[in-house]
Amino acid sequence: MKIPIFLPWINNNDKKIMLSSLNSPNLTDGPKLDEFERIFSKKVGCKYSIGVSNGTAALHLALKSMGITSGDEVILPDMTFVATANAVILCGAKPVLADIEKSLNISPESIKKKINKRTKAIIPVHFAGLSCKMDEIMSIARKHNLIVIEDCAHSLGSEFNEKHVGTFGNAGCFSFYPTKNITTIEGGMVITNSQEISNKIKQLRNHGLTRNLIQRSKNTKPWIYDIEEPGYNYRLDEVRSSLGLSQIKRFDIITKKRVNAAKYYNKKLQNERGIEVVNHEYENIHVYHMYIIRIKPEFGISRDLVHKKLFNKGIKTTVHYKPLHLFSNFKKLKLKNGQFIESSKAYKECLTIPLYPTISKKEQDYVIDNLLKLRK
């Protein structure tokens, strides 16, 4: 049996709606994008949603719209995908890495230690589908007058104190990459309750044009628009917007299937010697973008050897993620390993095992049985 780490769930209706969008005269900047943005806003409980080409673009535009620039510092977790830091660098600013907690989310105490006069923003990453401690993070931000941009790439559907992630700070940024809880193949979304931020991002995603394609097509002079500052080609086209529309309409079903599969893993693994199930105590508020376990010394063999032996059995696993401070591009920041005790420990122990909406109990049992057979 071969078990992938993830399988996207694209059904016949998804394919049908994508094909139908090709009949539109507007293949980008069109009505499907508008509809997707409206439904997304309703789903997460915000005033404005702006569809963009990917999650990295979402972060980049959010930072740019709030004036993050050269000389500024932005605090973000050491344990995240590199895109979080790259978006900061693209603005000319400096990413400042904070350690994580056992939950794999950013540590509020570590954030406090990183703040100085150059600090302008915090990017908390809601890791693997579990919300950060947004009450503590927002308290820190208010005290120091800092911008908060939430990286919600893993966490559509996740809430903190019954409020959707992405609605606590100035903006929230989502990704629709194929592994995410819904997909547009490539795509992203920025959400905000600020009309000023929304308008700015809409201009920046479309080369800086002050009027979009639909607005210009209603005028006898469609070439009349202004460029107030340079922008980017970060648009989300109609085909991918159509897929997003189809997926978000069955988001509750997709999430329920993921959560049920995760709960099955929890039940089978949480009391096994040498295996620590990450965040199983939060299973009722977790949306499980990924399912992560820790291979402890008591298991008897290393995490890397577990990965290798499962691979030989046809089971794909991986590690999320290599801490940012270990990459060559960030070593020039002169960071020391001792600053990142929890992220360094997580990197040695954590293993992501297969999880996707259509995974069967038979497939999960195959993963579980082969995993437990490796224990010494």
C-alpha positions as CSV (number, residue, x, y, z in Angstrom):
1,M,0.0,0.0,0.0
2,K,1.2,3.5,-0.8
3,I,0.0,6.4,1.3
4,P,0.9,10.0,0.2
5,I,1.4,12.8,2.7
6,F,-1.5,14.6,1.2
7,L,-4.1,14.3,-1.6
8,P,-6.1,17.3,-2.8
9,W,-9.8,16.7,-3.0
10,I,-11.0,18.0,-6.4
11,N,-14.5,16.6,-7.2
12,N,-16.5,16.7,-10.4
13,N,-18.4,19.9,-9.4
14,D,-15.0,21.6,-8.9
15,K,-14.0,20.6,-12.4
16,K,-17.4,21.6,-13.9
17,I,-17.4,25.1,-12.4
18,M,-13.8,25.7,-13.5
19,L,-14.6,24.7,-17.1
20,S,-17.7,26.9,-17.1
21,S,-15.6,30.0,-16.0
22,L,-13.7,29.7,-19.3
23,N,-16.9,30.8,-21.1
24,S,-16.7,34.3,-19.4
25,P,-15.4,37.2,-21.4
26,N,-13.5,38.3,-18.3
27,L,-10.9,35.6,-17.4
28,T,-9.3,37.7,-14.7
29,D,-10.5,40.5,-12.5
30,G,-14.1,39.3,-13.0
31,P,-17.4,38.4,-11.3
32,K,-16.2,35.0,-9.9
33,L,-13.5,36.7,-8.0
34,D,-16.0,39.2,-6.6
35,E,-18.3,36.4,-5.5
36,F,-15.5,34.4,-4.0
37,E,-14.3,37.5,-2.0
38,R,-17.9,38.2,-0.7
39,I,-18.5,34.6,0.4
40,F,-15.0,34.4,2.0
41,S,-15.7,37.6,4.0
42,K,-19.0,36.1,5.3
43,K,-17.2,32.9,6.2
44,V,-14.6,34.5,8.3
45,G,-16.6,37.5,9.6
46,C,-14.7,40.4,8.1
47,K,-15.6,43.5,6.1
48,Y,-13.2,43.1,3.2
49,S,-11.5,40.2,1.4
50,I,-9.0,40.6,-1.5
51,G,-8.1,37.7,-3.6
52,V,-4.5,37.4,-4.8
53,S,-2.2,35.1,-6.6
54,N,-0.8,33.2,-3.6
55,G,-0.3,33.3,0.1
56,T,3.1,35.0,-0.2
57,A,1.6,37.7,-2.3
58,A,-1.0,38.2,0.4
59,L,1.6,38.7,3.1
60,H,3.7,41.0,0.9
61,L,0.7,43.2,0.0
62,A,-0.5,43.4,3.6
63,L,3.0,44.5,4.7
64,K,3.3,47.0,1.8
65,S,-0.2,48.4,2.4
66,M,0.8,49.3,6.0
67,G,4.0,51.0,5.1
68,I,6.6,48.4,6.2
69,T,9.8,49.3,4.6
70,S,13.6,49.5,4.8
71,G,14.9,50.0,8.4
72,D,11.8,48.4,9.9
73,E,11.8,45.1,11.9
74,V,9.0,42.5,11.9
75,I,8.8,39.8,14.5
76,L,7.8,36.3,13.3
77,P,8.2,32.7,14.5
78,D,11.4,30.8,13.8
79,M,9.2,27.7,13.0
80,T,7.3,28.7,9.8
81,F,7.6,28.3,6.1
82,V,10.1,30.6,4.6
83,A,7.5,32.6,2.8
84,T,6.6,34.4,6.0
85,A,10.1,35.9,6.3
86,N,10.5,36.3,2.5
87,A,7.5,38.7,2.4
88,V,9.2,40.9,5.0
89,I,12.5,40.9,3.1
90,L,10.6,41.8,-0.1
91,C,9.6,45.0,1.6
92,G,13.2,45.8,2.5
93,A,12.5,45.2,6.2
94,K,14.3,42.8,8.6
95,P,12.6,39.6,9.9
96,V,13.3,39.1,13.6
97,L,12.8,35.5,14.7
98,A,11.1,34.5,17.9
99,D,11.0,31.1,19.5
100,I,7.8,29.0,19.7
101,E,5.9,27.2,22.4
102,K,5.3,23.5,22.7
103,S,2.1,24.0,20.6
104,L,4.5,25.0,17.8
105,N,2.9,28.5,17.8
106,I,4.9,31.7,18.4
107,S,5.8,32.4,22.1
108,P,4.4,35.7,23.4
109,E,7.2,35.8,25.9
110,S,9.8,35.5,23.1
111,I,8.0,38.3,21.2
112,K,8.4,40.6,24.2
113,K,12.2,40.0,24.2
114,K,12.6,40.9,20.5
115,I,10.9,44.3,20.6
116,N,13.0,47.4,20.1
117,K,12.6,50.9,18.7
118,R,12.8,49.6,15.1
119,T,10.0,47.0,15.6
120,K,7.0,47.9,13.5
121,A,4.9,44.6,13.3
122,I,4.3,41.1,14.5
123,I,3.3,38.2,12.2
124,P,1.9,35.4,14.3
125,V,1.5,32.1,12.3
126,H,-1.4,29.9,13.3
127,F,0.6,26.7,12.9
128,A,-0.9,23.5,11.4
129,G,-4.5,24.8,12.1
130,L,-4.4,25.9,15.7
131,S,-4.7,29.5,16.7
132,C,-2.0,31.4,18.4
133,K,-2.6,33.1,21.8
134,M,-4.1,36.1,20.2
135,D,-5.3,37.8,23.4
136,E,-1.7,38.0,24.7
137,I,-0.3,38.9,21.3
138,M,-2.8,41.7,20.8
139,S,-2.1,43.0,24.3
140,I,1.7,43.2,23.4
141,A,0.9,44.9,20.1
142,R,-1.3,47.6,21.7
143,K,1.2,48.3,24.4
144,H,4.0,48.9,21.8
145,N,1.8,50.4,19.1
146,L,2.6,47.5,16.6
147,I,0.9,46.3,13.5
148,V,-0.4,42.7,13.6
149,I,-0.6,40.7,10.3
150,E,-1.8,37.2,11.0
151,D,-0.4,34.4,8.8
152,C,-3.5,32.2,8.4
153,A,-2.1,30.0,5.6
154,H,-2.8,26.8,7.7
155,S,-5.9,27.9,9.5
156,L,-9.0,28.7,7.6
157,G,-11.8,27.8,10.0
158,S,-9.8,28.1,13.1
159,E,-11.0,30.3,15.9
160,F,-9.7,31.8,19.1
161,N,-12.4,32.6,21.8
162,E,-15.1,32.1,19.1
163,K,-13.5,34.7,16.7
164,H,-12.0,33.6,13.4
165,V,-8.3,33.9,13.0
166,G,-7.2,36.8,10.8
167,T,-9.8,39.2,12.3
168,F,-7.8,40.1,15.4
169,G,-5.0,42.2,13.8
170,N,-4.8,44.7,11.0
171,A,-5.0,42.0,8.4
172,G,-5.1,38.3,7.9
173,C,-3.4,36.4,5.1
174,F,-4.6,33.0,3.7
175,S,-3.1,30.5,1.2
176,F,-5.0,28.2,-1.1
177,Y,-2.0,26.0,-2.1
178,P,-3.1,22.4,-3.0
179,T,-2.3,21.1,0.5
180,K,-4.4,23.7,2.3
181,N,-7.9,23.2,3.7
182,I,-9.4,24.6,0.5
183,T,-7.4,25.1,-2.7
184,T,-7.4,27.2,-5.8
185,I,-4.3,25.4,-7.0
186,E,-2.3,28.6,-6.4
187,G,-4.0,31.5,-4.7
188,G,-4.4,33.6,-1.5
189,M,-6.6,36.1,0.3
190,V,-6.1,39.1,2.5
191,I,-8.8,40.0,4.9
192,T,-9.2,43.2,6.9
193,N,-11.8,45.5,8.5
194,S,-10.1,48.6,7.1
195,Q,-11.4,50.1,3.9
196,E,-8.2,52.0,3.5
197,I,-6.1,48.8,3.7
198,S,-8.5,47.0,1.3
199,N,-8.3,49.8,-1.3
200,K,-4.6,49.9,-1.1
201,I,-4.2,46.2,-1.6
202,K,-6.6,46.2,-4.5
203,Q,-4.5,48.7,-6.3
204,L,-1.1,47.1,-5.5
205,R,-2.3,43.6,-6.7
206,N,-3.0,45.1,-10.1
207,H,0.1,47.0,-11.1
208,G,-1.0,50.0,-9.0
209,L,-3.9,50.9,-11.3
210,T,-6.6,53.0,-9.6
211,R,-9.4,51.3,-11.5
212,N,-9.8,47.6,-12.2
213,L,-10.8,45.9,-15.5
214,I,-14.6,45.9,-14.8
215,Q,-14.6,49.6,-13.7
216,R,-12.7,50.6,-16.8
217,S,-14.9,48.5,-19.2
218,K,-17.9,50.5,-18.1
219,N,-16.3,53.8,-19.3
220,T,-16.0,54.9,-22.9
221,K,-12.3,55.6,-22.2
222,P,-11.0,52.5,-20.5
223,W,-7.4,53.7,-20.7
224,I,-8.1,56.5,-18.2
225,Y,-6.7,55.5,-14.8
226,D,-3.9,56.6,-12.6
227,I,-0.8,55.0,-11.1
228,E,-0.1,56.5,-7.7
229,E,2.7,54.0,-6.9
230,P,4.2,50.9,-8.6
231,G,2.3,47.7,-8.0
232,Y,2.5,44.0,-8.8
233,N,0.8,41.4,-11.0
234,Y,-0.7,39.5,-8.0
235,R,-4.2,39.0,-9.4
236,L,-6.4,35.9,-8.8
237,D,-8.0,34.8,-12.1
238,E,-11.5,33.6,-12.8
239,V,-10.7,29.9,-13.2
240,R,-9.0,29.7,-9.8
241,S,-11.6,31.9,-8.2
242,S,-14.3,29.5,-9.5
243,L,-12.5,26.6,-7.9
244,G,-12.3,28.5,-4.6
245,L,-16.0,29.2,-4.7
246,S,-16.8,25.6,-5.2
247,Q,-14.4,24.5,-2.4
248,I,-15.5,27.0,0.2
249,K,-19.1,26.0,-0.3
250,R,-18.2,22.5,1.0
251,F,-15.5,23.7,3.4
252,D,-17.5,22.4,6.4
253,I,-17.5,18.9,4.9
254,I,-13.8,19.1,4.0
255,T,-12.9,20.2,7.5
256,K,-15.1,17.6,9.3
257,K,-13.4,14.9,7.3
258,R,-9.9,16.1,8.2
259,V,-10.8,16.6,11.9
260,N,-12.4,13.1,12.1
261,A,-9.3,11.6,10.6
262,A,-7.1,13.5,13.1
263,K,-9.3,12.4,16.0
264,Y,-8.8,8.8,14.9
265,Y,-5.0,9.2,15.0
266,N,-5.3,10.9,18.4
267,K,-7.3,8.0,19.8
268,K,-4.8,5.4,18.5
269,L,-1.6,7.2,19.3
270,Q,-1.9,9.5,22.3
271,N,-1.1,6.9,24.9
272,E,1.7,5.1,23.0
273,R,5.1,5.1,24.5
274,G,7.7,7.3,22.7
275,I,5.0,9.2,20.7
276,E,3.8,12.6,21.7
277,V,0.7,13.7,19.8
278,V,1.0,17.5,19.2
279,N,-2.0,19.5,20.5
280,H,-4.4,16.6,20.8
281,E,-6.0,18.3,23.8
282,Y,-7.2,21.0,21.4
283,E,-8.9,18.7,18.9
284,N,-12.2,20.4,19.2
285,I,-10.9,23.8,18.0
286,H,-8.2,22.5,15.7
287,V,-8.8,22.4,11.9
288,Y,-5.8,20.1,11.2
289,H,-4.1,21.5,8.2
290,M,-1.4,18.9,9.2
291,Y,-1.1,16.1,11.6
292,I,2.1,16.2,13.6
293,I,3.6,13.8,16.1
294,R,6.9,14.0,18.1
295,I,9.2,11.0,18.2
296,K,10.6,11.0,21.7
297,P,13.8,9.2,22.9
298,E,11.6,6.5,24.6
299,F,10.5,5.4,21.1
300,G,13.9,3.8,20.7
301,I,14.9,5.1,17.3
302,S,15.4,8.6,15.8
303,R,12.8,10.6,14.0
304,D,14.9,10.5,10.8
305,L,15.1,6.7,10.9
306,V,11.3,6.5,11.5
307,H,10.8,8.6,8.3
308,K,13.2,6.4,6.3
309,K,11.6,3.1,7.4
310,L,8.0,4.4,6.8
311,F,9.1,5.6,3.3
312,N,10.3,2.0,2.6
313,K,6.8,0.8,3.5
314,G,5.2,3.2,1.0
315,I,4.2,5.8,3.6
316,K,5.2,9.4,2.9
317,T,6.0,11.6,5.9
318,T,7.9,14.9,6.2
319,V,9.0,17.6,8.7
320,H,7.3,21.0,9.1
321,Y,9.6,22.9,9.2
322,K,13.3,23.4,9.2
323,P,13.7,26.4,11.5
324,L,14.4,29.7,9.7
325,H,17.6,30.3,11.7
326,L,19.2,27.3,10.1
327,F,18.9,28.6,6.5
328,S,21.9,30.2,4.9
329,N,20.0,33.4,4.1
330,F,19.2,34.0,7.7
331,K,22.6,33.0,9.2
332,K,23.8,36.5,8.3
333,L,21.4,37.8,11.0
334,K,24.0,36.3,13.4
335,L,21.4,34.4,15.4
336,K,22.4,31.8,17.9
337,N,20.8,28.3,18.4
338,G,20.4,29.0,22.1
339,Q,17.8,31.6,21.3
340,F,15.5,29.0,19.8
341,I,15.3,26.2,22.3
342,E,11.8,25.1,21.5
343,S,12.0,25.3,17.7
344,S,15.3,23.5,17.7
345,K,13.8,20.7,19.8
346,A,10.7,20.5,17.6
347,Y,12.9,20.2,14.5
348,K,14.6,17.1,15.9
349,E,11.4,15.4,17.0
350,C,8.4,16.4,14.9
351,L,7.1,14.3,12.0
352,T,4.1,15.0,9.8
353,I,2.2,11.9,8.9
354,P,-0.4,11.5,6.1
355,L,-3.7,13.4,6.5
356,Y,-6.2,14.5,3.9
357,P,-10.0,14.6,3.6
358,T,-10.4,11.3,1.7
359,I,-8.0,9.2,3.8
360,S,-9.6,6.0,4.9
361,K,-9.4,4.2,8.2
362,K,-7.7,1.3,6.4
363,E,-5.0,3.7,5.2
364,Q,-4.7,5.3,8.7
365,D,-4.4,1.8,10.3
366,Y,-1.6,1.0,7.8
367,V,0.3,4.1,8.9
368,I,-0.4,3.4,12.6
369,D,0.6,-0.3,12.5
370,N,3.8,0.3,10.6
371,L,4.7,3.2,12.9
372,L,4.2,1.2,16.1
373,K,6.1,-1.8,14.7
374,L,9.3,0.4,14.5
375,R,9.3,1.1,18.3
376,K,12.2,-0.6,20.2
